[in-house]
Every structure is written in C-alpha cells, then in structure tokens.
C-alpha cells in the first residue's frame, strides 16, 4: 500500500492493502477504498464513500457521501474480467452517484474526463466515454457504451440509451429519453427527445462568435430542409461551410455509429 505521508485517513475508514493515496488525499469517516484503487493528489472522499475495483481518480476530484465508484458493471454478460474505471481531474461527484468500470466486450474501460459535475443520484454505466466539462443533473442515467463529448449538459431525470453519442456542446432537457445520436450543439427535450434547435445559451456562454452561430443555424436548416438524404445533406455542408463548428457537426454525423440520429423537426 502506497500512502503519501501528507494523506489523511479517518480512523473509521477502511483502506485496503495495495491502494495508492497521493499527496493531500483526504478520506472521510466510514469510507472504503479498495486494494486496486489509485487516488491522485488532493482527491477528497467525504464520509461513507465506496471506491473499489481497478479505479483511478484524477487530482482535485471530490466525492460526496454514499457515492459508489468502481463497483462491477450492471451488465449480465460481465464475467468478472479485470476492467477499469478512469476518472479525470477536478470532478465533483455528488451524493449517491454510481460509476462502473468497463466490460471485455466494450473495450474494458469506462472513461470520465476532467472538470465534470455529476449531481446526486446520477449513473455512468460501463464502457462509457464522457468528455470534459460535462454536467449530469440529478437522477439521470447514461447507459452502457455511450459517448458524451465535451461541454454537454444532461438535464435531470433523463435517460441516455445505450450506444448513443451525444455531440459536443449539446444540451438535453429534463425528463428526456434519448434513443438516437444528438448532434453537436443540439437542444433536445421531451419524453422521447426531439432535436429542437441549437443550444444557443451554451454557445453564447462559451463566447462562440456570432458568425459561427449563424453558420450553425444555417447548417441546421439545411439538414432539415435540403435536398437528398440526411447523410447527403451533411456531406454537402462539409463542402460548403468554412465554420469549424459546422465542420465538427459534419464529422460527427459522418462518423461511425450504431444508432440513428435525432434530426431537426
């Protein structure tokens, strides 16, 4: 067991032999840290947190009470294989959050990026790849094998179906069920989520130029009303627009996926 001398472990906490605790790590009362866990510099586990499995947590991340991080996947095909959960830096993981490692059939690793906010009761399932600056609001669930790109917000009580991709900067409204890929910067809402425009608030907050926002609006209109199939319209956009944001949207549409798309209504 490698515990840095500056790490602090409450007497009631359990840190199993083999765990690695970096400088300034703080383990609160009644928390449990498994033998194959690495907590990097400044990680804080408040009281009653469980971190288990082959799990690595990046520096500066804080986890609140009753979160369960790194427990085996909720996948009936999981056979006990050695798989990993990697969580980045400066994340805030609130009460009752669950995050699972990968499965052999899904690549063997679940990856969560940096600077995320995972609110109370939300779930990140096996083999997901979640980007940076992601917010998952209370009691929302991201199912297995999903890809959630940077700067995404998933509203409360929402569900993301397995294998779905959510593009960069998209926002999912509360109480939505998302069963198809969401375009970058899209706005989705409804019991069965529909693409209902752009995430204009998010684009403006990030200081995206007006010209790029107008290009995205024009791109969405072309995808909605242009000639040819949806894929053909997307490829044509890639040839006609010089906006990096539109290019990102086109690359997302033409990328590999096992799902259909939420298309503009």
C-alpha positions in Angstrom: 0.0 0.0 0.0 1.4 3.4 -1.0 0.1 6.2 1.2 1.8 9.6 0.9 2.7 10.9 4.3 0.5 14.0 3.7 -2.6 11.9 3.1 -5.3 11.9 5.8 -7.4 8.9 6.6 -10.1 9.0 9.2 -9.7 6.2 11.8 -13.1 4.7 10.9 -12.3 4.5 7.2 -11.0 1.3 5.5 -8.1 1.5 3.1 -7.3 -2.0 1.7 -3.7 -3.2 1.3 -2.5 -2.2 -2.2 -4.4 1.1 -2.6 -2.4 4.2 -3.6 -3.1 7.5 -2.0 -1.3 10.6 -3.4 -0.3 13.8 -1.6 -3.0 15.6 0.2 -5.6 12.9 -0.3 -8.4 13.0 2.4 -10.5 10.0 3.3 -13.5 10.8 5.5 -15.4 8.7 8.1 -16.6 5.3 7.2 -15.4 5.4 3.6 -13.9 2.3 1.9 -11.1 2.3 -0.6 -10.3 -0.9 -2.4 -7.0 -2.6 -3.0 -6.7 -1.7 -6.7 -7.7 2.0 -6.3 -5.4 5.0 -7.1 -6.4 8.4 -5.7 -4.2 11.1 -7.1 -3.1 14.4 -5.4 -5.8 16.2 -3.5 -8.7 13.8 -4.0 -11.2 14.0 -1.2 -13.7 11.3 -0.2 -16.2 12.7 2.2 -18.0 10.3 4.6 -19.5 6.9 3.6 -17.9 6.8 0.1 -17.0 3.5 -1.6 -14.3 3.4 -4.2 -13.5 -0.1 -5.4 -12.3 -2.1 -8.4 -9.5 -1.1 -10.7 -10.2 2.6 -10.4 -8.0 5.7 -10.8 -9.3 9.1 -9.9 -7.5 12.3 -11.0 -6.2 15.1 -8.8 -8.5 17.5 -7.1 -11.7 15.4 -7.5 -14.2 15.5 -4.6 -16.7 12.7 -3.9 -19.7 13.3 -1.6 -21.3 10.8 0.8 -22.8 7.5 -0.3 -21.4 7.5 -3.8 -20.3 4.1 -5.1 -17.5 4.3 -7.6 -15.9 1.4 -9.5 -18.3 -1.4 -8.5 -18.9 -4.1 -11.1 -21.0 -3.3 -14.2 -24.7 -3.8 -14.3 -24.3 -6.0 -17.4 -25.4 -9.6 -17.2 -22.6 -10.5 -19.7 -19.9 -9.3 -17.3 -17.9 -12.4 -16.2 -15.6 -10.9 -13.6 -12.9 -9.9 -16.0 -10.4 -7.2 -15.0 -11.6 -3.9 -16.3 -11.0 -0.3 -15.4 -12.7 3.0 -14.5 -10.6 6.1 -15.2 -11.9 9.4 -13.8 -10.2 12.7 -14.6 -9.2 15.8 -12.6 -11.3 18.3 -10.6 -14.6 16.5 -10.9 -17.4 17.0 -8.4 -19.2 13.7 -7.8 -22.2 14.2 -5.5 -24.3 12.0 -3.2 -25.4 8.5 -4.4 -23.7 8.8 -7.8 -22.7 5.4 -9.3 -19.9 4.9 -11.9 -19.0 1.4 -13.3 -15.9 0.1 -15.0 -15.9 -1.3 -18.5 -16.6 -4.8 -19.8 -14.4 -7.1 -22.0 -17.0 -6.7 -24.8 -16.9 -2.9 -24.6 -13.2 -2.2 -24.7 -12.5 -2.8 -21.0 -12.6 0.8 -19.7 -15.0 3.5 -18.7 -13.5 7.0 -19.0 -14.7 10.2 -17.4 -13.0 13.4 -18.3 -12.0 16.5 -16.3 -14.0 19.3 -14.6 -17.4 17.5 -14.6 -20.3 17.9 -12.2 -22.2 14.7 -11.5 -25.2 15.6 -9.4 -26.9 13.4 -6.8 -28.1 10.0 -7.9 -26.9 10.1 -11.5 -25.3 7.0 -13.1 -22.5 6.5 -15.6 -22.6 2.9 -16.9 -19.9 0.5 -18.2 -17.8 1.4 -21.3 -19.0 5.0 -21.5 -16.6 7.7 -22.6 -17.5 11.0 -21.1 -15.7 14.2 -22.0 -14.6 17.3 -20.2 -16.9 20.0 -18.6 -19.9 17.7 -18.6 -22.8 18.2 -16.3 -25.2 15.3 -15.5 -28.1 16.6 -13.4 -29.8 14.7 -10.5 -31.1 11.2 -11.2 -30.1 11.0 -14.8 -28.6 7.8 -16.3 -26.1 7.3 -19.1 -26.4 3.7 -20.3 -23.6 1.4 -21.4 -21.2 2.2 -24.3 -22.4 5.8 -24.7 -20.1 8.6 -25.9 -20.7 12.0 -24.3 -18.5 14.7 -25.8 -17.2 17.9 -24.1 -19.4 20.6 -22.7 -22.6 18.6 -22.7 -25.4 19.2 -20.1 -27.8 16.3 -19.4 -30.9 17.6 -17.5 -32.5 15.9 -14.5 -34.3 12.6 -14.6 -33.2 12.0 -18.2 -32.1 8.7 -19.8 -29.5 8.2 -22.5 -30.0 4.9 -24.3 -27.0 2.5 -24.7 -24.6 3.1 -27.6 -25.9 6.7 -28.1 -23.5 9.5 -28.9 -24.1 13.0 -27.6 -22.1 15.6 -29.5 -20.1 18.4 -28.1 -21.9 21.3 -26.5 -25.4 19.7 -26.7 -28.0 20.1 -24.0 -30.6 17.5 -23.0 -33.7 19.0 -21.3 -35.0 17.4 -18.1 -37.2 14.3 -18.3 -36.0 13.4 -21.7 -35.4 9.8 -23.1 -32.8 9.9 -25.8 -32.6 6.9 -28.1 -30.7 8.3 -31.0 -27.5 10.3 -31.6 -27.6 14.0 -30.7 -25.8 16.5 -33.0 -23.1 18.8 -31.5 -24.6 21.9 -30.1 -28.2 20.5 -30.3 -31.0 21.2 -28.0 -33.1 18.1 -27.1 -36.2 17.8 -24.9 -39.4 15.8 -24.5 -40.4 12.4 -23.1 -38.9 11.0 -26.3 -36.3 13.5 -27.0 -36.5 15.5 -30.2 -33.9 17.9 -31.7 -35.4 21.3 -31.2 -32.8 23.7 -32.4 -29.4 24.7 -31.1 -28.0 25.1 -27.6 -27.8 28.8 -28.1 -27.4 29.6 -24.4 -24.4 27.3 -24.1 -22.8 28.7 -27.3 -23.1 32.3 -26.2 -21.8 31.5 -22.7 -18.7 30.0 -24.3 -18.2 33.1 -26.4 -18.7 31.5 -29.8 -18.6 34.1 -32.5 -21.9 35.3 -34.0 -20.7 34.2 -37.4 -20.3 30.7 -36.2 -23.7 30.7 -34.5 -25.3 31.9 -37.7 -23.4 29.2 -39.7 -24.7 26.5 -37.3 -28.3 27.9 -37.7 -27.9 27.7 -41.5 -26.5 24.2 -41.2 -29.4 23.0 -39.1 -31.9 24.5 -41.6 -30.1 22.7 -44.5 -30.1 19.4 -42.6 -33.9 19.9 -42.0 -35.0 21.1 -45.5 -32.2 20.4 -48.0 -32.4 18.0 -50.9 -31.2 14.4 -50.7 -30.9 12.1 -47.7 -29.8 13.4 -44.3 -26.3 12.0 -44.8 -26.0 13.6 -48.3 -27.1 16.9 -46.9 -24.4 16.6 -44.1 -21.7 15.8 -46.6 -22.7 18.8 -48.7 -22.5 21.0 -45.7 -18.9 19.9 -45.2 -18.0 21.1 -48.7 -19.8 24.4 -48.4 -19.1 25.8 -45.0 -15.8 27.0 -43.6 -17.0 27.2 -40.0 -15.1 24.9 -37.6 -18.3 24.4 -35.6 -20.2 23.2 -38.7 -17.2 21.0 -39.6 -17.4 19.4 -36.2 -21.1 18.8 -36.7 -20.5 17.2 -40.1 -17.7 15.0 -38.8 -20.0 13.8 -36.0 -22.8 12.9 -38.5 -20.4 11.1 -40.8 -18.6 9.3 -38.0 -19.1 5.6 -37.1 -22.3 4.9 -35.1 -24.7 2.1 -34.3 -27.6 4.5 -33.8 -29.8 6.7 -36.0 -29.9 10.5 -35.4 -32.2 12.9 -33.8 -33.0 15.1 -36.8 -34.3 18.6 -36.9 -38.2 18.8 -36.9 
